[in-house]
Amino acid sequence: MDTRTLCLGVLSLGEMSGYDIKKCLEASFRHFFQASYGSIYPALAELARKGYVRVRTIVQEGRPDKKVYSITPAGLEALRAELAAAEPRHRVRSEFLVLMFFAHHLPPERLAEVIDEMIARWERILFEDLAAFEKAEGGPGAGELEPGMRFALGFGRTVLSAALAYVRRQRPGLLREIAERPSGEDTAAEGAIAGAGD
């Protein structure tokens, strides 16, 4: 899904500035979709040219004027068409898993640092999202979230919780195997993978 569609989706929640859109994306999508100002503003400009968003300028005393965007009926129709046609792909880009794939090239102490850093990061994410999750599941203000929003939030929490539990469980054995592995030893698996590309 491209940034234009994501911007339309965010604007369907209400009028926002480019800064507001970025903050909304960071708060709601940062764990599974990345969008920078460098992609948001060109997307908004194109959406405005197509008539999918309206732009109004707010004059601010002592500060640069602020552009505020709102979705048009044509934009809402375009959003719904894009969502209906989008393939439900689920892509994961993880530097952590790349490090784990080649963990046998890391010193055991560095590998332990990498794993512990990832555990701490996931714990922090879960802690930050916990209040929002509980709110969505029936706490005060639960009605503010659409059913699909609650689903996405719950999905993210479930996947992350499972990943965290798996890494915690596998950490001792993995570190032990890496520590016991002779330094510089080539493995049959490495040879098989290398040979597959021939």
C-alpha positions as CSV (number, residue, x, y, z in Angstrom):
1,M,0.0,0.0,0.0
2,D,1.4,3.4,-0.9
3,T,1.7,6.6,1.1
4,R,-1.1,8.3,-0.8
5,T,-3.6,5.7,0.2
6,L,-2.4,5.8,3.8
7,C,-2.7,9.6,3.9
8,L,-6.3,9.3,2.6
9,G,-7.0,6.8,5.3
10,V,-5.7,9.0,8.0
11,L,-7.5,12.0,6.7
12,S,-10.8,10.0,6.8
13,L,-10.4,10.3,10.6
14,G,-10.5,14.1,10.4
15,E,-8.8,17.3,9.2
16,M,-5.0,17.3,9.8
17,S,-1.8,19.1,8.9
18,G,1.2,17.3,7.4
19,Y,2.7,17.2,10.9
20,D,-0.4,15.8,12.4
21,I,-0.5,13.1,9.7
22,K,3.1,12.1,10.5
23,K,2.3,12.0,14.2
24,C,-0.8,9.9,13.6
25,L,1.2,7.4,11.5
26,E,3.9,7.2,14.2
27,A,1.4,6.5,16.9
28,S,-0.8,4.0,15.0
29,F,1.3,2.5,12.2
30,R,5.0,2.7,13.3
31,H,5.3,-1.0,14.0
32,F,4.2,-2.1,10.5
33,F,4.4,0.9,8.1
34,Q,7.1,3.6,7.8
35,A,6.3,7.0,6.2
36,S,8.6,10.0,6.2
37,Y,7.9,13.7,5.6
38,G,9.7,13.2,2.4
39,S,7.0,10.8,1.2
40,I,4.0,12.4,3.0
41,Y,4.2,15.9,1.5
42,P,4.6,14.8,-2.1
43,A,1.7,12.4,-1.6
44,L,-0.5,15.2,-0.2
45,A,0.4,17.5,-3.2
46,E,-0.6,14.8,-5.6
47,L,-3.8,14.1,-3.8
48,A,-4.6,17.8,-3.9
49,R,-4.0,17.9,-7.6
50,K,-6.4,15.1,-8.1
51,G,-9.0,16.7,-6.0
52,Y,-8.9,14.0,-3.3
53,V,-8.0,16.4,-0.6
54,R,-8.7,20.1,0.1
55,V,-6.0,22.4,1.5
56,R,-6.6,25.4,3.6
57,T,-4.0,27.7,5.0
58,I,-4.0,28.9,8.6
59,V,-2.1,32.1,9.3
60,Q,0.0,31.8,12.5
61,E,1.4,34.9,14.1
62,G,5.1,34.8,14.4
63,R,5.2,31.3,12.8
64,P,5.0,30.0,9.2
65,D,1.5,29.5,7.9
66,K,0.2,26.0,8.4
67,K,-1.5,24.0,5.7
68,V,-4.4,21.8,6.8
69,Y,-5.7,19.0,4.7
70,S,-9.2,17.3,4.6
71,I,-10.5,14.5,2.5
72,T,-13.1,15.2,-0.2
73,P,-16.0,13.0,-1.3
74,A,-13.9,12.0,-4.3
75,G,-11.0,11.2,-2.0
76,L,-13.2,9.0,0.2
77,E,-14.4,7.2,-2.9
78,A,-10.8,6.7,-4.1
79,L,-9.8,5.4,-0.6
80,R,-12.5,2.9,-0.6
81,A,-11.7,1.7,-4.1
82,E,-8.0,1.4,-3.2
83,L,-8.7,-0.6,0.0
84,A,-11.1,-2.9,-1.9
85,A,-8.5,-3.6,-4.6
86,A,-5.5,-4.0,-2.3
87,E,-3.9,-7.4,-1.9
88,P,-3.7,-8.5,1.8
89,R,0.1,-8.9,1.8
90,H,1.9,-9.1,5.1
91,R,5.6,-8.2,4.7
92,V,8.1,-8.2,7.5
93,R,11.5,-6.5,7.3
94,S,13.6,-7.4,10.2
95,E,17.3,-6.5,10.7
96,F,17.1,-8.6,13.9
97,L,16.2,-11.7,12.0
98,V,19.1,-11.1,9.6
99,L,21.4,-10.9,12.6
100,M,19.9,-14.1,14.0
101,F,20.3,-15.9,10.6
102,F,24.0,-15.1,10.7
103,A,24.4,-15.4,14.5
104,H,27.2,-17.9,14.2
105,H,29.4,-15.0,12.9
106,L,28.9,-13.0,16.0
107,P,30.8,-13.3,19.3
108,P,28.6,-14.8,22.0
109,E,28.8,-11.6,24.1
110,R,27.7,-9.4,21.2
111,L,24.9,-11.9,20.3
112,A,23.6,-11.7,23.9
113,E,23.6,-7.9,23.6
114,V,21.6,-8.0,20.4
115,I,19.0,-10.4,21.8
116,D,18.7,-8.4,25.1
117,E,18.3,-5.1,23.2
118,M,15.5,-6.6,21.1
119,I,13.8,-8.0,24.2
120,A,14.0,-4.6,25.9
121,R,12.6,-2.9,22.8
122,W,9.7,-5.3,22.4
123,E,8.9,-5.0,26.1
124,R,8.9,-1.2,25.8
125,I,6.5,-1.3,22.8
126,L,4.1,-3.6,24.6
127,F,4.2,-1.4,27.7
128,E,3.5,1.7,25.6
129,D,0.7,0.0,23.7
130,L,-0.9,-1.7,26.7
131,A,-3.1,1.3,27.8
132,A,-4.4,1.8,24.2
133,F,-5.1,-1.9,23.9
134,E,-7.0,-2.1,27.2
135,K,-9.0,1.0,26.2
136,A,-9.9,-0.6,22.9
137,E,-11.0,-3.8,24.6
138,G,-13.6,-2.2,26.8
139,G,-12.0,0.5,28.9
140,P,-13.0,4.2,29.0
141,G,-13.3,5.5,25.4
142,A,-13.5,2.1,23.8
143,G,-16.2,3.3,21.4
144,E,-13.7,5.7,19.8
145,L,-12.0,2.9,17.9
146,E,-13.5,1.2,14.9
147,P,-13.7,-2.7,15.1
148,G,-11.0,-3.0,12.5
149,M,-8.7,-0.7,14.5
150,R,-9.2,-2.9,17.5
151,F,-8.4,-5.9,15.4
152,A,-5.2,-4.4,14.1
153,L,-4.1,-3.3,17.6
154,G,-4.9,-6.8,19.0
155,F,-3.1,-8.5,16.1
156,G,0.1,-6.5,16.7
157,R,0.1,-7.1,20.4
158,T,-0.5,-10.9,19.9
159,V,2.3,-11.3,17.3
160,L,4.7,-9.2,19.4
161,S,3.9,-11.1,22.6
162,A,4.5,-14.4,20.8
163,A,7.8,-13.2,19.4
164,L,9.0,-11.9,22.8
165,A,8.1,-15.2,24.4
166,Y,9.9,-17.2,21.7
167,V,13.1,-15.1,21.9
168,R,13.1,-15.3,25.7
169,R,12.7,-19.1,25.5
170,Q,15.3,-19.7,22.9
171,R,17.9,-17.3,24.2
172,P,19.8,-19.6,26.6
173,G,20.1,-22.5,24.1
174,L,21.1,-20.3,21.2
175,L,23.8,-18.6,23.2
176,R,25.1,-22.0,24.5
177,E,25.3,-23.4,21.0
178,I,27.1,-20.4,19.6
179,A,29.6,-20.4,22.5
180,E,30.3,-24.1,22.0
181,R,30.7,-23.8,18.2
182,P,34.4,-23.9,17.1
183,S,35.4,-20.5,15.8
184,G,35.6,-20.2,12.0
185,E,33.9,-23.6,11.5
186,D,32.0,-23.9,8.3
187,T,28.8,-25.8,8.4
188,A,26.9,-28.2,6.1
189,A,24.0,-25.8,6.1
190,E,26.2,-22.9,4.9
191,G,27.6,-25.1,2.1
192,A,24.1,-26.2,1.1
193,I,22.8,-22.6,1.0
194,A,25.8,-21.4,-1.0
195,G,25.4,-24.3,-3.4
196,A,21.7,-23.6,-4.0
197,G,22.7,-20.4,-5.8
198,D,25.0,-22.2,-8.3
